[in-house]
Amino acid sequence: MLGDGLCDGWTGWYRLSMGFFDLRCALSGLSLCGAMNPQRFRSAIVLLEDVGGRFAPIFPPVGGHYDRYGRIELWGDDDAQAAHAAWAGAALKLLWETGILRTNAPASLARLMVGGRFGDGAGPLLAHIAETAYQGHEVRIDGALVFPCMYREDVAAEIEADASPDLLAAEPPRLPLLDAFGPLPPETVDVLARFGRVLRWADRHGGLRPIDLSDAQQHYAEHFDRFAREAYGRDPVLRRLLTRWHRKDMEALDARRQVESPPVEPPAAPFEPAMVARVLDARGVPRDEREALVAAIAAATDRDRVMRLLSAPPPPTRAVLAEFDGVIGRKQDLLTLHNAAFPEHPVRYKLTDLEVLVREGDIVVAGQPLTAGEAALDDELRILGVSAVVRKMSAELGALLGVSPERARVLLEPMLEHVRIRETGERLSGARWSEWISKRGPSMSLHADPVLTGYPRLVQHVDPTLDEIDAAQARWYELLERMEEDPTRYYLPRDLVDQAPA
């Protein structure tokens, strides 16, 4: 038996090296990490004893929140949960005070009790018992060695709701330790009744098992994928839970894709110099000037580059640009950009398959590419402003055409008369956007950014009506209701429900 503050080589290494770590649900094998959730969930701890090589409960489960240090914190309970937790705290404290619950690490327990983090109820004793799995000490109740077990309460609720006859007929477990505590409060009686169904279901799969350290590490998307696939193939109850979760995930992802993708515009015709003449004529540019510019386009040595500038096509591979000056942070597949002037509002970039050009700690400036690919002029317009982009483009276009930047700017001005609604993706003239604002009032939900519009699209563009802008806004609201707020949380694999059960 190990003394207080001592541990063997494995548990000592484990305690000193792990930091944050996640455990797996004893029922489903899903992670207890809060990131693996379609919505917030609680976890429960139940105390087991070894009865002839099989683990049996010795005390009712108590629900709380996994703290990523291997323990459960009790907070945020509803009335029934709070009443049961209060009874559990009083019962465990009485067992401790009467010497029925004993530990060979009393100083460790005392630190938890005075630390305040786990309150003065069941929290410190349950945390101390949980730590037996990785701190090396032992806890016994009435002489029996106690093993902590944890599971997700959303999984337990799915089991409790199952209509299988054998589960419905399950009796509450007989826990001799509770004989001295009768009559039990109704909330605890209800916990035991539901726990009986959980135990009956767990018996189908070999019963409950104590905390398993084989997967005790920080869990990420690749772990979540494996756990979800294993659970999906394991039992119809888990498949039902994951199928419902999967449906919500796919709805949220599809809604996010629609929100983040601009409307598909009809393909534009190939660029022709005559398009320039038509657009400039409509703007009242004198005929001599129009003809001179069209002639310069036709005579350009690098005509392909000129056509590309005046067509303003989206780049084949769009680089991610820094929104502002700041410092790069990185965690797994997420880049963050922080600026000391507004530390509470970092920008987050979900990485794709593009090559990342920056590292954590790099200092970047607004408009700097963070990934491989070509910078989109629309992004530069939004980040750097119209003046910077016009200055850059007019200098390049003037050099290609052999005219001054000021004359080249005549070609660029029509390309800068449109905006794109940031939320819905519609392209419309600045004049139509101003009309919408003036008639609908300042919008707190729709915002417009300048957008570069190439000549092929200029000659075929038709402004949306005010009613069409309203309809796009209504569609956007509907998508937001289906879309998860946090784009960085874990989503189940899209092909999960297509896999055959094991």
ABEGO torsion letter per residue (X at the ends): XBBBGBBBAAAAAAAAAAEBBBBBBAAAGBBABAABBABBBBBBBBBBBBBGGBBBBABBBBBBBBAGAGBBBBBGBBAAAAAAAAAAAAAAAAAAAAGABBBABAAAAAAAAAAGAAEABAAAAAAAAAAAAAAGBBBBBGGBBBBBBBBBAAAAAAAAABABAAAAABBBBBBAAAAAAOBBBAAAAAAAAAAAAAAAAAAAAGEBBBBBAAABBBBBAAAAAAAAAAAAAABAAAAAAAAAAAAAAAAAAAAAAAAABBBBBBBBBBBBAAAAAAAAAAAGBBAAAAAAAAAAAAABABAAAAAAAAAGBBBABBBBBBABBEBBBBBEABBBBBBAABAABBBBBBBBABBBABBBGBBBBBGBBABBEBBBAAAAAAAAEAAAAAAAAAAAAAAAAGBBAAAAAAAAAAAAABBBBAAAGBBBBAAAAAAAAAAAEBBAABBBBBBBBBAAAAAABBBBBAAAAAAAAAAAAAAAAABBABAABBBBBAAAAABBBX
